[in-house]
Amino acid sequence: MITAELDSPGDVGEADATRLQEQVIAFIRAFGLLRPDATPCGRSLSVSEAHALLELSLGEGLSQGALGRRLRLEKSTVSRLVGQLQGHGWVERSRHLADGRVILLRLTATGQRVAAEVAAARSAHYAGLIERIPVAERDAVVRAFQVLVQALEEPTPDAA
């Protein structure tokens, strides 16, 4: 739940919503999220592939369902994504020993190398980005993203 309070629930002005929309659109474009052939870190792979590699590099195998939940992707999208990763030789699928219905995903040696390269590129990219933000504003920028993520994760009144 977001801790900052609005003056009243209906106190959101059209101008505020328009300003937020304009800034989110500007961010998406500046960050490079409209380029499906390269991550914002400059790697030649999709953003979905980069995020999947990140999640798979964090542990010792992950089910397709768990990967989908972490990435917030539909089952069919995850299946296609895993197929792409497997086609690159970065991921291998295997049946879970205790439950044969579950498909476990693991990075291959090549996948581990690519994931490490992407992680290094990501770290360098964010280090360069944070350096361009004035020191006095860095905490506010990070906090603004935290608040925005919280707002996106909260159920909308219509969904309740």
N, C-alpha and C positions, 0 to 999 in steps of 0.2 A: 504494500500500500504506500502511496506517495505521502510523505509527511507534510509537504507544503499544502496549505489549504487555499482554495479559491474563496473569493469573497462570498459567493453563493454559487450553487451548482450551475445555474444558467448564466453566469457572469462571464462567459467566453465571448468576446467580441469577434465579429467577422474579420476585422483588421488583424487581430492576433492570429487567427487561424490562417489567414492569407500569408502573413509574415512567416509563420512556421512552415507552411507548405513551400514557399519560395526558398527558404533556407535549406530544407530537406532536399529539394530538387537540386539546388546548387551544390550541396554536399555530395549527392549521388554522382553528379556529373564530374565534379572536381576530383573525387576519390577514384573515379574510373570504373564504377560499378556497371556502366552501360557497355563496357567492352567484354563480351562473353569469352573472348579468346585469350585473355590474360588477367591474372589477379592484379589488384592494385599494387602488389609488391613487384610487379614486372615479370612474373613467371608466366610461361606460356601454357597455362591450364585454366580451366574455369574456376570461378569462385567456389562453386559447389565441390569441385574436386579438391581444392585447397583445404576447405573446411573438413571434408571427409578424411583427408590425410591427417589433419591435425587431430581429429577425434580418435582415429585408429592408432595414432602414434602414442596415445596416452596410456594404453593398456595392453593386455595380453589376450586380445581377441574380443570382438564385439559382435553381437547379433545384428542382423539387418534391421530388425525392429528397433533395437536400442539406438542404432545409428540414425534411423529415421526420426526418432523422438528428439535426439540431441540436435539434429539439423532442422527439425520442424518441417519435414518433407513427407509427402504422401508415399505410401508403400510402393506404388508403381514407379515413382520418380527415383526412389532409393534403389530399386531393382535396376533401372537403367543406369544410374550413376555407378553402382557397383560393377555392372557389366563393362562400363567404360574404364574404370580403374583396373579391372581384371584384364581387359584388352591391352592396356598399357604395360601389363606385367607387374603392377604395383600391389595388387591384392590377390589373395587366394581365399577361396571359400572351402569350408569343411563342415561336416555335420557335427553338432554338439554330441559328445560322448554319452551324456546322461539323457538327452532328449533329441532324438533323431529328426524331429520336426524343425529344430532350430538350426539355422545356418550361421556359422561363426565366420567372421571376417578377420583376416590377419594380413598385415603388411608383409610382402616378400622382402628379401634383402634389397632389391632395387627400390621397392616402395619406401623402405626405411631411409634409404639414401635420399630419395626425392623429398620425402617428408622433412628430413633434416635440412636440406637445401632451402625448402620453402620456409621453414621456421627461421632460418638464419636471415633470409631475405625479408621476411615479415618483421623480425626484430630490428633490422637495419632501417627499414622503411619507417617504422614507428619512432625510432630514435631520431631520425632526421625530421620527422614531422613535429615531434614534441619540442625539438630545438628551435623550430620556427615560431613557436607559440611563446609569447612573453612569459617569463618565469612567474610573474604575479598573477597571470591568468590561467595557468595550467590546471590548478585544482578546480577552478570554476568550469573549465571545459570538460574535464573528466566527470565532474558532478552533473553537468548538464546532460551528458550521455547517459549517466546512471538514471536520472529522472526520466528521460525519454524512453529508455528501455523498460522501466517500471510501468510507465503509462501504456506502452504497447502491450505489456503482459497482462494488464488488468482487464477483466471482462468488461465489455461495453454494457451499458444499461439495457440495450436491446437484447443482448445475448443471455441475460439472466432469466 
